[in-house]
């Protein structure tokens, strides 16, 4: 049954309800395209300072809700807080993005959740403060990077087009690489649990480098670690709602990911047909996506997902040069859907 009431709409859709209009939020909705974000960025002096200063993170998290009225806020943070908690140096260089220090190797990684909690206290403080200030009908989303994506950053020292360092590590010493993924799975599940306990309603796992892997590697590096994260998290918090985003997976990859990980919902990237996802993925799983951030035109996506439990989003994050008027028109278009 389709409904117009948007109260708690994201959670209702994650529980399997098809709503019309669908709820909407955008990945990177708090970001450089907003003048108010730019003002806070100048005040903070660095991206990392914004992430690790609760009052700034809360302010930035709420900015797109105030301006556009999205149905969900996603906490302003970064996937690299986990390498930071594990003891690897993380910094953000202007114009270059994240740069990580030398990989500490497995014995050098911090494995103590008590120490993790101290390092990441600003993140959980920001979550609690955001929940207190966010309207009760709005969903609050926490997130983390997936084990494979985090391993790629940690071993390469920065983002890369082919994740060569991680692949070489996996092929040269499979047992050691599996051990790293296990450590990261534990840390990711713990971090997501902390966010849920601090006020998040749902969490999303970002596997930004999931694309381009051979089928067997996708199973071992993406599907299995994500399934372990979900298992550990749901053992700690039964009923936890989890969205998975194996960006740029193949259609076969998306099928396996949905079938084997246990996520409640899967976010579809721009390169994959939303019609295919609506027709082919199990009706018991919510789909999210997948407008090309360059386009910001909604009509086809709305038609292709009619009758499905669906959250409108982008296939990746909002681009910095996105005109505010385009986002306003997008939200109005989605909200007028019948």
C-alpha atoms as a printed R data frame, in Angstrom:
    type eleno elety resid chain resno      x       y       z
1   ATOM     1    CA   UNK     A     1  0.000   0.000   0.000
2   ATOM     2    CA   UNK     A     2  1.412   3.394  -1.000
3   ATOM     3    CA   UNK     A     3  1.286   6.258   1.466
4   ATOM     4    CA   UNK     A     4  1.996   9.987   1.423
5   ATOM     5    CA   UNK     A     5  2.800  10.338   5.110
6   ATOM     6    CA   UNK     A     6  6.568  10.844   5.407
7   ATOM     7    CA   UNK     A     7  6.730  10.325   9.202
8   ATOM     8    CA   UNK     A     8  9.524   7.829   9.922
9   ATOM     9    CA   UNK     A     9  9.430   7.050   6.211
10  ATOM    10    CA   UNK     A    10 13.015   5.810   5.878
11  ATOM    11    CA   UNK     A    11 12.580   3.268   8.667
12  ATOM    12    CA   UNK     A    12  9.216   2.142   7.307
13  ATOM    13    CA   UNK     A    13 10.745   1.554   3.884
14  ATOM    14    CA   UNK     A    14 13.695  -0.299   5.394
15  ATOM    15    CA   UNK     A    15 11.131  -2.546   7.058
16  ATOM    16    CA   UNK     A    16  9.728  -3.389   3.633
17  ATOM    17    CA   UNK     A    17  6.939  -0.851   3.079
18  ATOM    18    CA   UNK     A    18  6.583   0.672  -0.390
19  ATOM    19    CA   UNK     A    19  5.828   4.391  -0.044
20  ATOM    20    CA   UNK     A    20  4.842   7.025  -2.558
21  ATOM    21    CA   UNK     A    21  6.495   9.441  -2.596
22  ATOM    22    CA   UNK     A    22  9.599   7.569  -1.489
23  ATOM    23    CA   UNK     A    23 11.806   9.035   1.233
24  ATOM    24    CA   UNK     A    24 14.854  10.927   0.023
25  ATOM    25    CA   UNK     A    25 18.337  11.634   1.302
26  ATOM    26    CA   UNK     A    26 21.568  12.071  -0.641
27  ATOM    27    CA   UNK     A    27 25.025  10.724  -0.044
28  ATOM    28    CA   UNK     A    28 27.375  13.646   0.726
29  ATOM    29    CA   UNK     A    29 24.336  15.857   1.218
30  ATOM    30    CA   UNK     A    30 26.395  17.774   3.803
31  ATOM    31    CA   UNK     A    31 29.283  19.057   1.746
32  ATOM    32    CA   UNK     A    32 31.096  21.547  -0.385
33  ATOM    33    CA   UNK     A    33 28.152  22.515  -2.578
34  ATOM    34    CA   UNK     A    34 26.578  24.306   0.419
35  ATOM    35    CA   UNK     A    35 27.747  27.853   1.217
36  ATOM    36    CA   UNK     A    36 27.003  27.278   4.905
37  ATOM    37    CA   UNK     A    37 29.300  24.239   4.840
38  ATOM    38    CA   UNK     A    38 32.044  26.316   3.267
39  ATOM    39    CA   UNK     A    39 31.700  28.855   6.075
40  ATOM    40    CA   UNK     A    40 32.152  26.174   8.732
41  ATOM    41    CA   UNK     A    41 35.058  24.688   6.777
42  ATOM    42    CA   UNK     A    42 36.855  28.038   6.788
43  ATOM    43    CA   UNK     A    43 36.259  28.376  10.518
44  ATOM    44    CA   UNK     A    44 37.502  24.854  11.250
45  ATOM    45    CA   UNK     A    45 40.608  25.081   9.108
46  ATOM    46    CA   UNK     A    46 40.548  21.427   8.088
47  ATOM    47    CA   UNK     A    47 38.154  18.651   7.129
48  ATOM    48    CA   UNK     A    48 39.482  16.389   9.891
49  ATOM    49    CA   UNK     A    49 38.898  19.091  12.521
50  ATOM    50    CA   UNK     A    50 35.275  19.255  11.408
51  ATOM    51    CA   UNK     A    51 34.914  15.493  11.723
52  ATOM    52    CA   UNK     A    52 36.466  15.356  15.187
53  ATOM    53    CA   UNK     A    53 34.828  18.461  16.721
54  ATOM    54    CA   UNK     A    54 31.292  17.484  17.798
55  ATOM    55    CA   UNK     A    55 29.713  20.950  17.609
56  ATOM    56    CA   UNK     A    56 31.026  21.440  14.063
57  ATOM    57    CA   UNK     A    57 30.033  17.939  12.941
58  ATOM    58    CA   UNK     A    58 26.524  18.463  14.325
59  ATOM    59    CA   UNK     A    59 26.158  21.828  12.621
60  ATOM    60    CA   UNK     A    60 27.228  20.455   9.255
61  ATOM    61    CA   UNK     A    61 25.075  17.327   9.606
62  ATOM    62    CA   UNK     A    62 21.956  19.433  10.143
63  ATOM    63    CA   UNK     A    63 22.615  22.026   7.419
64  ATOM    64    CA   UNK     A    64 21.047  20.094   4.507
65  ATOM    65    CA   UNK     A    65 18.063  19.143   6.668
66  ATOM    66    CA   UNK     A    66 17.408  22.814   7.419
67  ATOM    67    CA   UNK     A    67 17.841  23.839   3.786
68  ATOM    68    CA   UNK     A    68 16.169  20.991   1.881
69  ATOM    69    CA   UNK     A    69 14.130  19.007   4.424
70  ATOM    70    CA   UNK     A    70 15.577  15.591   3.543
71  ATOM    71    CA   UNK     A    71 14.008  12.628   5.321
72  ATOM    72    CA   UNK     A    72 17.306  11.533   6.854
73  ATOM    73    CA   UNK     A    73 20.475  13.100   8.185
74  ATOM    74    CA   UNK     A    74 23.746  11.213   7.872
75  ATOM    75    CA   UNK     A    75 26.351  12.054  10.471
76  ATOM    76    CA   UNK     A    76 29.208  14.181   9.177
77  ATOM    77    CA   UNK     A    77 32.256  11.989   9.683
78  ATOM    78    CA   UNK     A    78 34.628   9.913   7.544
79  ATOM    79    CA   UNK     A    79 35.284   6.238   6.894
80  ATOM    80    CA   UNK     A    80 38.936   6.701   7.901
81  ATOM    81    CA   UNK     A    81 38.136   7.179  11.578
82  ATOM    82    CA   UNK     A    82 38.613   3.412  11.904
83  ATOM    83    CA   UNK     A    83 42.244   3.371  10.692
84  ATOM    84    CA   UNK     A    84 42.729   6.332  13.048
85  ATOM    85    CA   UNK     A    85 41.328   4.285  15.945
86  ATOM    86    CA   UNK     A    86 43.510   1.326  14.974
87  ATOM    87    CA   UNK     A    87 46.620   3.476  15.316
88  ATOM    88    CA   UNK     A    88 47.429   4.527  11.750
89  ATOM    89    CA   UNK     A    89 48.103   8.197  11.126
90  ATOM    90    CA   UNK     A    90 45.375   9.883   9.065
91  ATOM    91    CA   UNK     A    91 45.511  13.405   7.674
92  ATOM    92    CA   UNK     A    92 43.735  15.316   4.942
93  ATOM    93    CA   UNK     A    93 45.850  17.413   2.599
94  ATOM    94    CA   UNK     A    94 44.248  20.310   0.742
95  ATOM    95    CA   UNK     A    95 43.618  19.345  -2.868
96  ATOM    96    CA   UNK     A    96 44.783  15.741  -2.358
97  ATOM    97    CA   UNK     A    97 42.297  14.189   0.044
98  ATOM    98    CA   UNK     A    98 43.243  11.637   2.704
99  ATOM    99    CA   UNK     A    99 46.831  10.594   3.261
100 ATOM   100    CA   UNK     A   100 47.622   7.762   5.677
101 ATOM   101    CA   UNK     A   101 50.895   7.091   7.426
102 ATOM   102    CA   UNK     A   102 52.817   3.820   7.111
103 ATOM   103    CA   UNK     A   103 50.729   0.721   7.754
104 ATOM   104    CA   UNK     A   104 51.541  -0.478  11.313
105 ATOM   105    CA   UNK     A   105 51.341  -4.159  10.297
106 ATOM   106    CA   UNK     A   106 49.038  -6.514  12.170
107 ATOM   107    CA   UNK     A   107 50.878  -6.647  15.523
108 ATOM   108    CA   UNK     A   108 51.000  -2.856  15.586
109 ATOM   109    CA   UNK     A   109 47.262  -2.355  15.187
110 ATOM   110    CA   UNK     A   110 45.326  -1.273  18.262
111 ATOM   111    CA   UNK     A   111 42.824  -4.043  19.054
112 ATOM   112    CA   UNK     A   112 41.382  -2.617  22.294
113 ATOM   113    CA   UNK     A   113 37.790  -1.264  22.076
114 ATOM   114    CA   UNK     A   114 38.416   0.811  25.201
115 ATOM   115    CA   UNK     A   115 41.128   2.712  23.340
116 ATOM   116    CA   UNK     A   116 38.943   2.899  20.240
117 ATOM   117    CA   UNK     A   117 36.205   4.508  22.320
118 ATOM   118    CA   UNK     A   118 38.587   7.191  23.585
119 ATOM   119    CA   UNK     A   119 39.823   8.073  20.110
120 ATOM   120    CA   UNK     A   120 36.362   8.102  18.562
121 ATOM   121    CA   UNK     A   121 34.507   9.758  21.431
122 ATOM   122    CA   UNK     A   122 33.972  12.938  19.339
123 ATOM   123    CA   UNK     A   123 32.075  10.882  16.741
124 ATOM   124    CA   UNK     A   124 29.674   9.389  19.275
125 ATOM   125    CA   UNK     A   125 29.255  12.713  21.079
126 ATOM   126    CA   UNK     A   126 28.312  14.263  17.736
127 ATOM   127    CA   UNK     A   127 25.797  11.472  17.111
128 ATOM   128    CA   UNK     A   128 24.126  12.019  20.477
129 ATOM   129    CA   UNK     A   129 23.984  15.786  20.006
130 ATOM   130    CA   UNK     A   130 22.613  15.412  16.476
131 ATOM   131    CA   UNK     A   131 19.850  13.081  17.656
132 ATOM   132    CA   UNK     A   132 18.908  15.574  20.366
133 ATOM   133    CA   UNK     A   133 18.602  18.409  17.830
134 ATOM   134    CA   UNK     A   134 17.132  16.486  14.892
135 ATOM   135    CA   UNK     A   135 13.357  16.436  14.529
136 ATOM   136    CA   UNK     A   136 12.008  13.108  15.828
137 ATOM   137    CA   UNK     A   137 10.419  12.214  12.495
138 ATOM   138    CA   UNK     A   138 13.791  12.443  10.727
139 ATOM   139    CA   UNK     A   139 15.974   9.351  10.469
140 ATOM   140    CA   UNK     A   140 19.573   9.570  11.646
141 ATOM   141    CA   UNK     A   141 22.133   7.497   9.745
142 ATOM   142    CA   UNK     A   142 25.533   6.358  10.936
143 ATOM   143    CA   UNK     A   143 28.116   4.755   8.694
144 ATOM   144    CA   UNK     A   144 31.478   3.076   8.303
145 ATOM   145    CA   UNK     A   145 33.783   1.974   5.541
146 ATOM   146    CA   UNK     A   146 33.729  -1.714   4.685
147 ATOM   147    CA   UNK     A   147 36.752  -3.908   5.535
148 ATOM   148    CA   UNK     A   148 37.993  -4.218   1.929
149 ATOM   149    CA   UNK     A   149 37.773  -0.491   1.262
150 ATOM   150    CA   UNK     A   150 39.506   0.340   4.546
151 ATOM   151    CA   UNK     A   151 42.244  -2.198   3.837
152 ATOM   152    CA   UNK     A   152 42.794  -0.607   0.434
153 ATOM   153    CA   UNK     A   153 43.277   2.828   1.983
154 ATOM   154    CA   UNK     A   154 45.443   1.529   4.814
155 ATOM   155    CA   UNK     A   155 47.838  -0.402   2.591
156 ATOM   156    CA   UNK     A   156 47.996   2.128  -0.270
157 ATOM   157    CA   UNK     A   157 48.205   5.159   2.024
158 ATOM   158    CA   UNK     A   158 45.603   7.015  -0.057
159 ATOM   159    CA   UNK     A   159 42.826   6.347  -2.538
160 ATOM   160    CA   UNK     A   160 43.828   4.599  -5.758
161 ATOM   161    CA   UNK     A   161 42.240   3.647  -9.035
162 ATOM   162    CA   UNK     A   162 43.169  -0.039  -8.854
163 ATOM   163    CA   UNK     A   163 43.752  -0.801  -5.129
164 ATOM   164    CA   UNK     A   164 47.034  -2.375  -6.169
165 ATOM   165    CA   UNK     A   165 48.646  -2.514  -2.734
166 ATOM   166    CA   UNK     A   166 45.669  -4.326  -1.201
167 ATOM   167    CA   UNK     A   167 45.396  -6.780  -4.088
168 ATOM   168    CA   UNK     A   168 49.109  -7.559  -3.971
169 ATOM   169    CA   UNK     A   169 48.926  -8.105  -0.213
170 ATOM   170    CA   UNK     A   170 45.955 -10.443  -0.671
171 ATOM   171    CA   UNK     A   171 47.587 -12.456  -3.443
172 ATOM   172    CA   UNK     A   172 51.045 -12.678  -1.847
173 ATOM   173    CA   UNK     A   173 49.921 -13.620   1.656
174 ATOM   174    CA   UNK     A   174 46.231 -14.617   1.679
175 ATOM   175    CA   UNK     A   175 46.242 -15.752   5.307
176 ATOM   176    CA   UNK     A   176 47.675 -12.483   6.593
177 ATOM   177    CA   UNK     A   177 45.281 -10.457   4.454
178 ATOM   178    CA   UNK     A   178 42.298 -12.437   5.759
179 ATOM   179    CA   UNK     A   179 43.503 -11.681   9.270
180 ATOM   180    CA   UNK     A   180 43.518  -7.964   8.440
181 ATOM   181    CA   UNK     A   181 39.979  -8.180   7.054
182 ATOM   182    CA   UNK     A   182 38.894 -10.003  10.226
183 ATOM   183    CA   UNK     A   183 40.349  -7.254  12.416
184 ATOM   184    CA   UNK     A   184 38.643  -4.619  10.300
185 ATOM   185    CA   UNK     A   185 35.331  -6.514  10.369
186 ATOM   186    CA   UNK     A   186 35.407  -6.497  14.166
187 ATOM   187    CA   UNK     A   187 36.261  -2.798  14.286
188 ATOM   188    CA   UNK     A   188 33.604  -1.849  11.723
189 ATOM   189    CA   UNK     A   189 30.870  -3.797  13.532
190 ATOM   190    CA   UNK     A   190 31.923  -2.259  16.852
191 ATOM   191    CA   UNK     A   191 31.943   1.269  15.389
192 ATOM   192    CA   UNK     A   192 28.502   0.831  13.825
193 ATOM   193    CA   UNK     A   193 27.174  -0.517  17.117
194 ATOM   194    CA   UNK     A   194 28.525   2.481  18.981
195 ATOM   195    CA   UNK     A   195 26.739   4.800  16.570
196 ATOM   196    CA   UNK     A   196 23.444   2.962  16.949
197 ATOM   197    CA   UNK     A   197 23.741   3.127  20.723
198 ATOM   198    CA   UNK     A   198 24.527   6.856  20.473
199 ATOM   199    CA   UNK     A   199 21.304   7.580  18.581
200 ATOM   200    CA   UNK     A   200 21.559   6.403  14.975
201 ATOM   201    CA   UNK     A   201 18.429   4.719  13.601
202 ATOM   202    CA   UNK     A   202 20.209   2.926  10.771
203 ATOM   203    CA   UNK     A   203 23.767   2.455   9.535
204 ATOM   204    CA   UNK     A   204 25.282   2.205   6.082
205 ATOM   205    CA   UNK     A   205 28.408   0.257   5.098
206 ATOM   206    CA   UNK     A   206 30.342   1.954   2.295
207 ATOM   207    CA   UNK     A   207 32.420  -0.427   0.157
208 ATOM   208    CA   UNK     A   208 33.643   2.275  -2.190
209 ATOM   209    CA   UNK     A   209 36.269   0.072  -3.890
210 ATOM   210    CA   UNK     A   210 34.090  -3.020  -4.400
211 ATOM   211    CA   UNK     A   211 34.048  -2.634  -8.180
212 ATOM   212    CA   UNK     A   212 36.517  -4.234 -10.558
213 ATOM   213    CA   UNK     A   213 37.276  -7.319  -8.464
214 ATOM   214    CA   UNK     A   214 37.254 -10.805 -10.013
215 ATOM   215    CA   UNK     A   215 34.309 -12.916  -8.901
216 ATOM   216    CA   UNK     A   216 36.253 -14.987  -6.358
217 ATOM   217    CA   UNK     A   217 37.988 -11.910  -4.932
218 ATOM   218    CA   UNK     A   218 34.638 -10.125  -4.641
219 ATOM   219    CA   UNK     A   219 33.324 -13.064  -2.616
220 ATOM   220    CA   UNK     A   220 36.357 -13.191  -0.300
221 ATOM   221    CA   UNK     A   221 37.093  -9.465   0.042
222 ATOM   222    CA   UNK     A   222 33.616  -7.910  -0.123
223 ATOM   223    CA   UNK     A   223 30.801 -10.385   0.521
224 ATOM   224    CA   UNK     A   224 32.298 -12.439   3.345
225 ATOM   225    CA   UNK     A   225 33.688  -9.513   5.406
226 ATOM   226    CA   UNK     A   226 30.437  -7.561   5.029
227 ATOM   227    CA   UNK     A   227 28.482 -10.639   6.100
228 ATOM   228    CA   UNK     A   228 30.703 -10.896   9.179
229 ATOM   229    CA   UNK     A   229 30.120  -7.228  10.015
230 ATOM   230    CA   UNK     A   230 26.354  -7.723   9.763
231 ATOM   231    CA   UNK     A   231 26.481 -10.887  11.889
232 ATOM   232    CA   UNK     A   232 28.575  -9.264  14.629
233 ATOM   233    CA   UNK     A   233 26.443  -6.139  14.663
234 ATOM   234    CA   UNK     A   234 23.138  -7.984  14.808
235 ATOM   235    CA   UNK     A   235 24.443 -10.216  17.604
236 ATOM   236    CA   UNK     A   236 25.144  -7.059  19.575
237 ATOM   237    CA   UNK     A   237 22.023  -5.148  18.499
238 ATOM   238    CA   UNK     A   238 19.261  -7.499  17.315
239 ATOM   239    CA   UNK     A   239 17.095  -5.847  14.705
240 ATOM   240    CA   UNK     A   240 19.754  -3.331  13.673
241 ATOM   241    CA   UNK     A   241 18.878  -1.844  10.288
242 ATOM   242    CA   UNK     A   242 21.796  -1.953   7.854
243 ATOM   243    CA   UNK     A   243 22.225  -0.582   4.329
244 ATOM   244    CA   UNK     A   244 25.058  -1.985   2.227
245 ATOM   245    CA   UNK     A   245 26.713  -0.156  -0.659
246 ATOM   246    CA   UNK     A   246 29.078  -2.339  -2.734
247 ATOM   247    CA   UNK     A   247 29.778   0.458  -5.182
248 ATOM   248    CA   UNK     A   248 30.273  -0.558  -8.827
249 ATOM   249    CA   UNK     A   249 29.540  -4.242  -8.228
250 ATOM   250    CA   UNK     A   250 28.377  -6.279 -11.188
251 ATOM   251    CA   UNK     A   251 24.803  -7.539 -11.376
252 ATOM   252    CA   UNK     A   252 26.093 -10.946 -10.240
253 ATOM   253    CA   UNK     A   253 27.949  -9.207  -7.434
254 ATOM   254    CA   UNK     A   254 24.859  -7.356  -6.282
255 ATOM   255    CA   UNK     A   255 22.876 -10.610  -6.272
256 ATOM   256    CA   UNK     A   256 25.475 -12.369  -4.130
257 ATOM   257    CA   UNK     A   257 25.897  -9.395  -1.828
258 ATOM   258    CA   UNK     A   258 22.171  -9.179  -1.119
259 ATOM   259    CA   UNK     A   259 21.770 -12.938  -0.774
260 ATOM   260    CA   UNK     A   260 24.748 -13.561   1.498
261 ATOM   261    CA   UNK     A   261 25.420 -10.502   3.665
262 ATOM   262    CA   UNK     A   262 22.079 -10.136   5.447
263 ATOM   263    CA   UNK     A   263 21.738  -6.373   4.894
264 ATOM   264    CA   UNK     A   264 18.230  -4.885   5.042
265 ATOM   265    CA   UNK     A   265 18.820  -2.698   2.013
266 ATOM   266    CA   UNK     A   266 21.299  -2.292  -0.800
267 ATOM   267    CA   UNK     A   267 22.324   0.977  -2.402
268 ATOM   268    CA   UNK     A   268 22.655   0.800  -6.183
269 ATOM   269    CA   UNK     A   269 25.348   2.798  -7.960
270 ATOM   270    CA   UNK     A   270 24.832   4.812 -11.125
271 ATOM   271    CA   UNK     A   271 26.253   2.195 -13.498
272 ATOM   272    CA   UNK     A   272 23.652  -0.419 -12.545
273 ATOM   273    CA   UNK     A   273 20.099  -0.252 -13.859
274 ATOM   274    CA   UNK     A   274 17.610   0.589 -11.133
275 ATOM   275    CA   UNK     A   275 14.973  -1.228 -13.213
276 ATOM   276    CA   UNK     A   276 17.137  -4.349 -13.133
277 ATOM   277    CA   UNK     A   277 17.528  -3.995  -9.349
278 ATOM   278    CA   UNK     A   278 13.792  -3.528  -8.845
279 ATOM   279    CA   UNK     A   279 12.973  -6.543 -10.999
280 ATOM   280    CA   UNK     A   280 15.808  -8.882 -10.015
281 ATOM   281    CA   UNK     A   281 16.738  -8.383  -6.374
282 ATOM   282    CA   UNK     A   282 14.600 -10.024  -3.668
283 ATOM   283    CA   UNK     A   283 11.470  -8.110  -2.720
284 ATOM   284    CA   UNK     A   284 12.419  -8.703   0.905
285 ATOM   285    CA   UNK     A   285 15.299  -6.254   0.489
286 ATOM   286    CA   UNK     A   286 14.886  -2.509   0.120
287 ATOM   287    CA   UNK     A   287 16.760  -0.821  -2.716
288 ATOM   288    CA   UNK     A   288 18.264   2.654  -2.607
289 ATOM   289    CA   UNK     A   289 19.664   4.865  -5.343
290 ATOM   290    CA   UNK     A   290 20.736   5.595  -7.960
291 ATOM   291    CA   UNK     A   291 20.577   8.941  -9.742
292 ATOM   292    CA   UNK     A   292 23.751  10.013 -11.494
293 ATOM   293    CA   UNK     A   293 25.045  12.949  -9.414
294 ATOM   294    CA   UNK     A   294 25.800  14.792 -12.653
295 ATOM   295    CA   UNK     A   295 22.233  14.602 -13.839
296 ATOM   296    CA   UNK     A   296 19.855  15.195 -10.897
297 ATOM   297    CA   UNK     A   297 16.766  14.237 -12.946
298 ATOM   298    CA   UNK     A   298 14.353  11.888 -11.212
299 ATOM   299    CA   UNK     A   299 11.455  10.770 -13.455
300 ATOM   300    CA   UNK     A   300 12.741   7.411 -14.786
301 ATOM   301    CA   UNK     A   301 13.906   6.201 -11.386
302 ATOM   302    CA   UNK     A   302 10.513   6.895  -9.844
303 ATOM   303    CA   UNK     A   303  8.741   4.902 -12.551
304 ATOM   304    CA   UNK     A   304 11.139   1.959 -12.403
305 ATOM   305    CA   UNK     A   305 10.789   1.509  -8.640
306 ATOM   306    CA   UNK     A   306  7.028   1.843  -8.296
307 ATOM   307    CA   UNK     A   307  5.693  -0.757  -5.874
308 ATOM   308    CA   UNK     A   308  9.120  -1.521  -4.348
309 ATOM   309    CA   UNK     A   309 10.417  -0.601  -0.905
310 ATOM   310    CA   UNK     A   310 12.677   2.170  -2.172
311 ATOM   311    CA   UNK     A   311 14.743   5.083  -0.866
312 ATOM   312    CA   UNK     A   312 15.623   7.771  -3.374
313 ATOM   313    CA   UNK     A   313 19.305   8.626  -3.381
314 ATOM   314    CA   UNK     A   314 22.218   9.146  -5.724
315 ATOM   315    CA   UNK     A   315 24.477   6.521  -7.236
316 ATOM   316    CA   UNK     A   316 27.308   8.210  -5.339
317 ATOM   317    CA   UNK     A   317 27.814  11.512  -3.523
318 ATOM   318    CA   UNK     A   318 26.676  15.049  -4.306
319 ATOM   319    CA   UNK     A   319 29.322  16.821  -6.400
320 ATOM   320    CA   UNK     A   320 30.801  20.087  -5.069
321 ATOM   321    CA   UNK     A   321 29.680  22.087  -8.120
322 ATOM   322    CA   UNK     A   322 26.026  21.007  -7.830
323 ATOM   323    CA   UNK     A   323 23.713  24.059  -8.000
324 ATOM   324    CA   UNK     A   324 21.520  24.410  -4.924
325 ATOM   325    CA   UNK     A   325 18.495  25.094  -7.134
326 ATOM   326    CA   UNK     A   326 18.895  21.672  -8.748
327 ATOM   327    CA   UNK     A   327 18.757  19.930  -5.375
328 ATOM   328    CA   UNK     A   328 15.697  21.978  -4.427
329 ATOM   329    CA   UNK     A   329 13.963  20.962  -7.668
330 ATOM   330    CA   UNK     A   330 14.952  17.336  -7.124
331 ATOM   331    CA   UNK     A   331 13.410  17.243  -3.639
332 ATOM   332    CA   UNK     A   332 10.254  18.967  -4.927
333 ATOM   333    CA   UNK     A   333 10.003  16.475  -7.801
334 ATOM   334    CA   UNK     A   334 10.323  13.458  -5.488
335 ATOM   335    CA   UNK     A   335  7.850  14.893  -2.971
336 ATOM   336    CA   UNK     A   336  5.273  15.452  -5.723
337 ATOM   337    CA   UNK     A   337  5.418  11.848  -6.928
338 ATOM   338    CA   UNK     A   338  2.093  10.043  -7.073
